[in-house]
Amino acid sequence: MAMARARRAETALADQRKHEDGAVGTRPVPLVIDLDGTLLRTDLLLEGVIALLRRNWLALFAMLFWLPRGRASFKHKVAEAAGLDVATLPVNDALLAHIEAQKAAGREVVLATAADELMALRALRRFPVFDRVIASDGVTNLKGAAKAAQLRALYPQGFDYAGDAADDLPVWAAARRVIVVEAPASVLRAAQALGKPVETIPAAPRSRALFKALRPHQWAKNALVFLPLVLGGLAGEAKAWAAAGVAFMALGLVASASYLLNDLLDLAHDRAHWTKRERPLASGRLPLASGLIAMLAGLAGGLAAAAAAGPAVLGGVLAYLGLTLAYSVWLKRVPMLDALILGGLFTLRLAIGVAAVAVPWSPWLLTFSMFLFTSLSFAKRHTELRGAVRRGRSGPIAGRGYQPADEAVVLTFGIASGLASVLIFILYLANEAFRHAVLAAPLALWSFPLILVLFMGRVWLLAGRDALHDDPVAFAVKDRPSLALAALAGLAFAVAAFGPPPGIPLPGIAQW
């Protein structure tokens, strides 16, 4: 008898599941899928706007003219002008697998999106699994209540709906079953409060994606603002350290904002790259809107800190920002010049450090910085070219002006620049460092040429072995030998600035 009761319970549960899975008579209810932020891990309107601005920033004025005509019309104009390639946009693979399984089971699958119909039809060509598409048409913006009303009219027997945002709540209220796809916790709570069956496809924490997109490890570059302080003999002054610290913070915030802007403008090229496609914005793990907000906040905070540090620092940070914008929009596609620009951005950090603590300018030091960091920039390009050769590519590198055949030239210029930086540092020591009585033990700086040779040799040796990260700075902050060399360099600077420990005499200025 117990077994009979168990069988009856199993049968009842199966009947219940069959009903919940969509059976109305003998026909299951449709499964309706949103596009932006749900099937695609991006926003098609923002993608279109960014694509237009990347092609020609003057399109901004045309978009300002389109806006007063209404959101639906604006979407249609952007979709027409952008010509966005939907085939490369990031997809929620878990949801797509669910859709394909439901389709294989005989269920009708519908794409219902607030995106313009031109975008929706391009998506349909990429995802032929859909039986039907409904979208904004240039007159009606199919969002929220408007989408819910149209779906009720089309499917009075009911439907299941997958969405991701607060705008989907009216649609979920009209649906039979709620599918919440990688939505914020507040949206999930609101959907659960509707009192309907809820399924979820959870998202990875976006805070982690934002942290990665800001590239905090790149702030290590900004430590250059402290170098003029030490070499200028102000290592013992707290006020100088505070001034340099404010400049460091300003530069870090603006630099992180610049990385976000570069990633936004470079979305299409990053998605075609074998490693950059995993970046938070390119992969869709960080929403474009979140990236834009973080970028604006970083710019505002960085420029405010720079202004607090003084007019000279603000001018330097503005110059850095302007050069970064020019690089992101155009200069990174000019071969050779792109590496020089990156070297110049590093050197600007030194110049900002000089301005922050008001020490005399050192042409030797600035020239050394230019050659050293130009060499590292060439190492980055060389790694990209090696990757293209390894993958059998023969055409131009996406988003760059280089071709795989340029590898030998880039290698030559990179190594030459690195060796030139060592020579220039030696000339700096001989012609400047020992002529100013601002260092307690300048002899300690003679360790630097050896440290530089070892570091540059390691960078280029690993680059030739395809063992170097795309970004030499990211490589250096994780590579143990490089960190050991950095520690030795820091110790040498400390000895040069404050003198050796008691009992270990080094010749001072008087002996030189």
C-alpha positions in Angstrom: 0.0 0.0 0.0 2.8 2.3 0.8 4.3 1.7 -2.6 1.0 2.4 -4.3 0.7 5.7 -2.4 4.2 6.6 -3.5 3.4 5.8 -7.2 0.2 8.0 -6.9 2.3 10.8 -5.4 4.8 10.5 -8.2 2.1 10.6 -10.8 0.5 13.6 -9.3 3.8 15.4 -9.1 4.5 14.6 -12.8 1.1 16.0 -13.8 1.7 19.1 -11.8 5.1 19.6 -13.4 3.7 19.0 -16.8 1.1 21.7 -16.2 3.6 24.1 -14.8 6.0 23.5 -17.7 3.4 25.0 -20.1 0.7 22.6 -21.1 -2.5 24.4 -22.0 -4.6 21.6 -23.4 -2.0 19.8 -25.6 0.0 22.9 -26.5 2.6 24.4 -24.3 2.6 28.1 -23.7 5.3 30.1 -25.5 8.6 30.9 -23.9 9.3 34.6 -24.4 12.9 35.9 -24.2 14.2 39.5 -23.8 17.3 40.4 -25.7 19.2 43.3 -24.0 20.9 42.1 -20.9 19.2 38.7 -21.1 20.1 36.7 -24.1 22.8 39.2 -25.0 25.1 40.4 -22.2 24.9 43.9 -23.4 22.7 46.8 -24.4 22.1 47.2 -28.1 21.3 50.9 -27.9 24.5 51.7 -26.0 26.4 49.5 -28.4 25.0 51.4 -31.3 25.8 54.8 -29.8 29.3 53.8 -29.0 29.9 52.4 -32.5 28.7 55.7 -34.0 30.9 57.8 -31.8 33.9 55.5 -32.4 33.4 56.0 -36.2 32.9 59.8 -36.0 32.5 61.8 -32.8 30.5 64.4 -34.7 27.6 61.9 -34.8 26.9 63.2 -31.3 25.3 66.3 -32.8 23.1 64.1 -35.0 22.0 62.1 -32.0 21.1 65.2 -30.1 18.8 66.1 -33.1 17.2 62.6 -33.0 16.5 62.6 -29.3 13.4 65.0 -29.2 11.6 62.7 -31.7 11.1 60.0 -28.9 12.9 57.0 -27.7 11.6 54.6 -30.3 12.5 56.9 -33.1 16.0 57.5 -31.6 16.6 53.7 -31.4 15.6 53.3 -35.0 17.9 56.0 -36.2 20.8 54.6 -34.2 20.1 51.1 -35.5 20.1 52.4 -39.1 23.3 54.4 -38.8 25.4 52.1 -36.6 25.2 49.0 -38.7 26.1 47.0 -35.5 27.4 43.5 -36.0 25.3 41.4 -33.6 27.3 38.3 -34.4 30.2 39.3 -32.2 28.2 40.4 -29.1 28.5 38.4 -25.9 25.8 35.8 -25.3 24.4 34.2 -22.1 25.3 30.6 -22.9 23.3 29.1 -20.1 20.1 30.8 -21.2 20.7 29.9 -24.9 21.1 26.3 -23.9 17.8 26.4 -22.1 16.1 28.0 -25.1 17.5 25.4 -27.4 16.3 22.6 -25.1 12.8 24.0 -25.0 12.7 24.4 -28.7 13.8 20.8 -29.2 10.9 19.8 -26.9 8.4 21.4 -29.3 7.8 24.7 -27.5 7.3 28.0 -29.4 10.1 30.4 -28.6 9.6 34.2 -29.0 12.1 37.0 -29.0 10.4 40.1 -27.4 12.7 43.1 -27.1 12.6 46.9 -26.6 15.5 47.1 -29.1 14.7 48.4 -32.6 13.4 45.9 -35.1 16.5 46.2 -37.2 18.6 45.1 -34.3 16.1 42.3 -33.5 16.2 41.0 -37.1 20.0 40.9 -37.0 19.7 38.9 -33.8 17.2 36.5 -35.4 19.8 35.7 -38.1 22.3 34.8 -35.4 19.7 32.8 -33.4 17.4 31.0 -35.8 15.9 29.1 -32.8 13.2 31.8 -32.5 9.8 31.3 -34.1 8.8 34.9 -33.8 10.2 38.4 -33.1 8.5 41.4 -31.7 10.4 44.7 -31.2 10.2 48.4 -31.1 9.3 49.8 -34.6 10.4 53.4 -34.6 7.0 54.5 -33.3 6.3 52.3 -30.2 9.0 51.6 -27.7 8.2 48.0 -26.7 9.2 48.2 -23.1 7.6 47.5 -19.7 3.8 47.9 -19.8 3.8 48.2 -23.7 5.5 44.9 -24.0 3.2 43.3 -21.4 0.1 44.5 -23.2 1.3 43.2 -26.6 2.2 39.8 -25.2 -1.2 39.5 -23.4 -2.9 40.2 -26.7 -0.8 37.7 -28.7 -0.9 35.0 -26.0 -4.1 35.1 -24.0 -3.4 31.5 -22.9 -0.3 32.7 -21.1 3.4 32.8 -21.6 6.7 32.4 -19.7 9.1 35.3 -19.7 12.8 35.7 -19.2 14.1 39.2 -18.4 16.8 40.9 -16.4 15.7 44.4 -15.3 13.1 46.4 -13.3 11.5 47.4 -16.6 10.5 43.7 -17.0 8.4 43.7 -13.9 5.1 44.6 -15.7 5.8 41.7 -18.2 6.5 39.3 -15.4 3.3 40.4 -13.7 1.5 39.3 -16.9 3.4 36.1 -17.4 2.7 32.7 -16.0 6.3 31.9 -15.0 9.1 34.3 -14.2 12.7 33.7 -15.4 15.2 36.1 -13.9 18.5 36.2 -15.8 21.6 37.7 -14.1 19.5 40.5 -12.5 20.5 42.7 -9.5 19.3 41.4 -6.1 16.7 44.2 -5.9 15.1 43.1 -9.2 15.1 39.5 -8.1 13.3 40.4 -4.8 10.7 42.4 -6.7 10.1 39.5 -9.1 9.7 37.1 -6.2 7.2 39.4 -4.6 4.8 38.9 -7.5 4.0 35.5 -6.1 4.6 33.5 -9.2 7.0 30.5 -9.9 10.5 32.0 -10.3 13.5 30.5 -12.0 16.9 32.2 -11.8 20.1 32.3 -13.8 22.5 34.0 -11.3 25.2 36.4 -12.3 28.8 36.6 -11.0 29.3 39.6 -8.7 29.6 42.7 -10.8 31.8 44.4 -8.3 34.5 41.9 -9.2 34.1 42.7 -12.9 34.2 46.4 -12.2 37.3 46.0 -10.0 39.1 44.2 -12.9 38.0 46.7 -15.5 39.5 49.6 -13.4 42.8 47.7 -13.6 44.1 48.6 -10.1 47.4 46.8 -10.8 48.1 49.5 -13.4 48.3 52.0 -10.5 51.8 50.7 -9.9 52.8 52.9 -12.9 51.7 55.9 -11.0 54.4 55.3 -8.3 56.6 57.3 -10.7 55.2 60.5 -9.3 57.2 59.7 -6.1 60.5 59.4 -7.9 61.2 63.1 -8.3 60.5 63.5 -4.6 63.3 61.0 -3.7 65.8 62.2 -6.3 65.1 65.9 -5.3 66.1 65.3 -1.8 62.7 65.6 -0.2 62.3 62.0 1.0 62.3 63.2 4.6 59.5 65.8 4.2 56.0 64.7 5.1 54.4 67.6 3.2 56.1 66.5 0.0 54.9 63.0 0.4 51.3 64.2 1.0 51.5 66.4 -2.2 52.8 63.5 -4.2 50.2 61.2 -2.7 47.3 63.5 -3.9 48.9 63.6 -7.4 49.1 59.8 -7.2 45.4 59.4 -6.4 44.4 61.9 -9.1 46.4 60.2 -11.7 45.1 56.8 -10.6 41.5 57.8 -10.8 41.9 59.4 -14.2 43.9 56.5 -15.5 41.3 54.0 -14.5 38.6 56.1 -16.1 40.7 56.2 -19.3 41.0 52.4 -19.3 37.3 52.2 -19.1 36.9 54.7 -22.0 39.4 52.8 -24.1 37.6 49.5 -23.5 34.3 51.1 -24.4 35.7 52.5 -27.7 37.5 49.3 -28.5 34.7 46.8 -27.8 34.5 45.4 -31.4 38.3 45.0 -31.6 38.6 43.5 -28.1 35.9 40.9 -29.0 38.0 39.8 -32.0 41.2 39.4 -29.8 42.1 36.0 -28.4 42.7 37.4 -24.8 41.0 40.8 -24.7 37.6 39.3 -25.4 37.6 38.2 -21.8 37.8 41.8 -20.5 34.8 42.7 -18.3 33.1 45.1 -20.8 33.9 43.1 -23.9 32.6 39.8 -22.4 29.5 41.5 -20.9 30.3 40.6 -17.3 30.2 44.4 -16.6 27.2 46.2 -18.1 28.1 49.1 -20.4 26.0 51.5 -18.3 28.0 50.5 -15.2 31.2 51.1 -17.1 30.0 54.6 -18.3 29.0 55.6 -14.8 32.3 54.4 -13.3 34.2 56.2 -16.0 32.5 59.5 -15.3 32.9 59.1 -11.6 36.6 58.4 -12.0 37.1 61.5 -14.2 35.3 63.7 -11.8 37.1 62.4 -8.7 40.5 62.5 -10.4 40.2 66.0 -11.8 39.0 67.2 -8.4 42.0 65.7 -6.7 44.3 67.2 -9.3 42.8 70.6 -8.8 43.3 70.3 -5.0 47.0 69.5 -5.7 47.5 72.7 -7.6 47.3 74.3 -11.1 50.5 72.6 -12.3 49.3 69.1 -11.3 45.9 69.8 -12.8 47.6 70.9 -16.1 49.7 67.7 -16.1 46.7 65.5 -15.5 44.6 67.2 -18.2 47.5 66.7 -20.6 47.6 63.0 -19.6 43.8 62.8 -20.2 44.0 64.5 -23.6 46.8 62.4 -24.8 45.0 59.2 -23.6 41.9 60.3 -25.5 43.9 60.9 -28.6 45.5 57.5 -28.2 42.2 55.7 -27.7 40.5 57.4 -30.6 43.3 57.5 -33.2 46.9 57.3 -32.3 46.9 53.6 -31.2 46.3 52.7 -34.8 49.5 54.5 -36.0 52.4 52.0 -36.0 55.5 52.9 -34.0 53.9 56.2 -32.9 51.6 54.3 -30.6 54.5 52.9 -28.6 56.1 56.4 -28.3 52.7 57.8 -27.1 52.6 55.1 -24.3 56.2 56.0 -23.4 55.2 59.6 -23.3 52.3 58.8 -20.9 54.7 57.2 -18.5 57.0 60.2 -18.7 54.1 62.5 -18.0 53.7 60.7 -14.7 57.2 61.8 -13.8 56.5 65.4 -14.9 53.4 65.4 -12.7 55.5 64.2 -9.8 57.9 67.1 -10.4 55.1 69.6 -10.5 53.5 68.1 -7.3 56.6 68.6 -5.1 58.2 71.6 -7.0 61.7 70.2 -7.5 63.9 71.1 -10.5 63.3 69.4 -13.8 65.7 66.7 -14.9 65.9 66.3 -18.7 68.1 63.2 -18.2 65.5 61.5 -16.0 62.6 62.3 -18.4 64.6 61.1 -21.4 65.5 57.9 -19.6 61.8 57.3 -18.7 60.8 57.9 -22.3 63.2 55.2 -23.7 62.5 52.7 -20.9 58.7 52.7 -21.2 58.8 52.9 -25.0 60.7 49.7 -24.9 58.0 48.1 -22.6 55.3 49.4 -25.0 57.1 47.7 -27.9 57.3 44.5 -25.8 53.5 44.6 -25.5 53.1 45.0 -29.3 55.6 42.3 -29.9 53.6 39.9 -27.8 50.5 40.7 -29.7 52.3 40.1 -33.0 53.7 36.8 -31.8 50.3 35.7 -30.8 49.0 36.6 -34.3 51.8 34.6 -36.0 51.2 31.6 -33.7 47.5 31.6 -34.7 48.4 31.7 -38.4 47.1 35.2 -39.0 48.5 37.2 -41.9 46.3 40.3 -42.1 46.4 43.5 -40.0 45.9 43.2 -36.2 42.4 44.3 -35.3 42.4 47.9 -34.0 46.2 48.3 -34.6 48.3 49.4 -37.5 50.6 46.4 -37.3 50.9 43.2 -39.3 52.5 40.0 -38.2 55.3 40.7 -40.7 56.3 43.7 -38.5 57.4 41.4 -35.6 61.2 41.6 -36.3 61.1 45.4 -36.6 59.2 45.8 -33.4 61.6 43.5 -31.7 64.6 45.5 -32.9 63.2 48.8 -31.8 62.1 47.5 -28.5 65.4 46.0 -27.5 67.3 49.1 -28.8 65.0 51.4 -26.7 65.6 49.3 -23.6 69.4 49.4 -24.0 69.3 53.1 -24.7 67.4 53.7 -21.5 70.3 52.0 -19.5 72.9 54.2 -21.3 70.9 57.3 -20.6 70.5 56.4 -16.9 74.3 56.0 -16.7 74.7 59.5 -18.3 72.2 60.8 -15.8 74.3 59.5 -12.9 77.5 60.9 -14.3 76.2 64.3 -15.3 73.5 65.1 -12.7 72.9 62.8 -9.8 76.4 63.3 -8.3 76.5 67.0 -8.9 73.7 67.9 -6.5 74.1 67.6 -2.8 70.5 66.3 -2.3 71.2 62.6 -1.9 72.9 61.0 1.2 74.6 58.2 -0.7 74.3 58.6 -4.5 76.7 55.7 -5.0 73.8 53.3 -4.3 72.2 54.4 -7.6 75.0 52.6 -9.5 73.1 49.4 -8.9 70.3 50.6 -11.1 71.9 50.0 -14.5 72.5 46.4 -13.5 68.9 46.0 -12.3 67.6 47.6 -15.5 69.6 45.3 -17.7 68.4 42.2 -15.8 64.8 43.4 -15.9 64.8 44.3 -19.6 66.6 41.1 -20.4 64.0 39.1 -18.7 61.1 40.9 -20.4 62.5 40.4 -23.8 63.6 36.9 -23.2 60.1 35.9 -22.1 58.6 37.9 -25.0 60.6 35.8 -27.4 59.4 32.6 -25.7 55.7 33.7 -25.9 55.7 33.6 -22.1 55.0 37.3 -21.5 51.6 38.7 -20.5 50.2 41.1 -23.1 50.9 43.9 -20.6 54.5 44.0 -19.3 53.3 46.0 -16.2 50.7 43.3 -15.3 53.5 40.7 -15.9 56.0 42.6 -13.7 53.6 42.9 -10.6 53.1 39.1 -10.6 56.6 37.9 -11.7 58.7 36.9 -8.7 62.1 37.8 -10.3 60.8 41.1 -11.4 59.4 41.8 -7.9 62.7 40.9 -6.4 64.5 43.3 -8.7 61.9 46.0 -7.8 62.6 45.4 -4.1 66.4 45.8 -4.8 65.7 49.0 -6.6 63.5 50.3 -3.8 66.3 49.4 -1.3 68.9 51.2 -3.4 66.6 54.3 -3.6 66.2 54.2 0.2 69.9 54.0 0.8 70.6 56.8 -1.8 68.0 59.1 -0.1 68.6 58.4 3.6 72.1 56.9 3.7 73.3 53.4 4.5 72.6 51.6 7.8 75.1 52.4 10.6 78.4 50.6 10.1 78.1 50.4 6.3 79.8 53.5 5.0 79.3 54.6 1.4 81.1 57.5 -0.3 79.0 60.7 -0.3 79.1 63.8 -2.5 82.3 65.0 -0.9 84.2 61.9 -2.1 82.9 62.3 -5.6 
